[in-house]
């Protein structure tokens, strides 16, 4: 099997990253727990449709996306969760639900909740339900160029 797109991109850009292996987990909060990462420090990727176009929203694992706040923050006429059937084919090198927040590799805009921008590092799914990658947040910004959004989430408990 060839190297996944994300790891290839990181290597091509000479980015040092840490891989965190953990037992299989599907939800972001479960992943954080199994990887021994605070859920406020684990970024999860939510695929949405803004005015019919697919985009990624990156939130902390302990946050829940507020679609009406997203619609307002982006100026979109409509904002909805994208059905798996529409986005899964765009990520042939990823397990469904384990997409990394690198929309630039998949032709999607990326929006990041500002709560993540204060952290020194960002950890996220590496395309599987058993691996995370951690890099400095500043490098994530440099590589992805996400748009920042304020208050598009609710904290879950």
LINJOLIN-V925055 format. One record per residue. N is the residue number from 1. RES is the residue in three letters. PHI is phi as a letter, one per 20 degrees, with the letter a starting at -180 (none if undefined). Layout:
((N RES PHI) (N RES PHI))
This chain:
((1 UNK none) (2 UNK f) (3 UNK f) (4 UNK g) (5 UNK g) (6 UNK f) (7 UNK f) (8 UNK f) (9 UNK f) (10 UNK f) (11 UNK f) (12 UNK f) (13 UNK e) (14 UNK l) (15 UNK e) (16 UNK e) (17 UNK b) (18 UNK d) (19 UNK d) (20 UNK d) (21 UNK e) (22 UNK b) (23 UNK f) (24 UNK g) (25 UNK b) (26 UNK d) (27 UNK e) (28 UNK f) (29 UNK f) (30 UNK f) (31 UNK f) (32 UNK g) (33 UNK f) (34 UNK f) (35 UNK e) (36 UNK l) (37 UNK d) (38 UNK g) (39 UNK f) (40 UNK f) (41 UNK d) (42 UNK e) (43 UNK e) (44 UNK d) (45 UNK d) (46 UNK d) (47 UNK e) (48 UNK c) (49 UNK d) (50 UNK d) (51 UNK l) (52 UNK n) (53 UNK d) (54 UNK f) (55 UNK b) (56 UNK d) (57 UNK d) (58 UNK d) (59 UNK c) (60 UNK f) (61 UNK g) (62 UNK e) (63 UNK d) (64 UNK c) (65 UNK f) (66 UNK d) (67 UNK f) (68 UNK f) (69 UNK f) (70 UNK f) (71 UNK g) (72 UNK f) (73 UNK f) (74 UNK e) (75 UNK m) (76 UNK f) (77 UNK f) (78 UNK b) (79 UNK b) (80 UNK b) (81 UNK f) (82 UNK e) (83 UNK f) (84 UNK g) (85 UNK f) (86 UNK e) (87 UNK d) (88 UNK g) (89 UNK f) (90 UNK f) (91 UNK c) (92 UNK f) (93 UNK e) (94 UNK c) (95 UNK f) (96 UNK g) (97 UNK n) (98 UNK d) (99 UNK f) (100 UNK f) (101 UNK e) (102 UNK d) (103 UNK g) (104 UNK g) (105 UNK e) (106 UNK c) (107 UNK m) (108 UNK c) (109 UNK f) (110 UNK c) (111 UNK d) (112 UNK c) (113 UNK f) (114 UNK g) (115 UNK f) (116 UNK e) (117 UNK f) (118 UNK e) (119 UNK e) (120 UNK f) (121 UNK c) (122 UNK c) (123 UNK d) (124 UNK b) (125 UNK g) (126 UNK e) (127 UNK o) (128 UNK c) (129 UNK e) (130 UNK c) (131 UNK b) (132 UNK d) (133 UNK c) (134 UNK c) (135 UNK c) (136 UNK f) (137 UNK g) (138 UNK g) (139 UNK f) (140 UNK g) (141 UNK g) (142 UNK f) (143 UNK e) (144 UNK d) (145 UNK l) (146 UNK f) (147 UNK e) (148 UNK e) (149 UNK c) (150 UNK d) (151 UNK l) (152 UNK d) (153 UNK c) (154 UNK c) (155 UNK f) (156 UNK d) (157 UNK c))
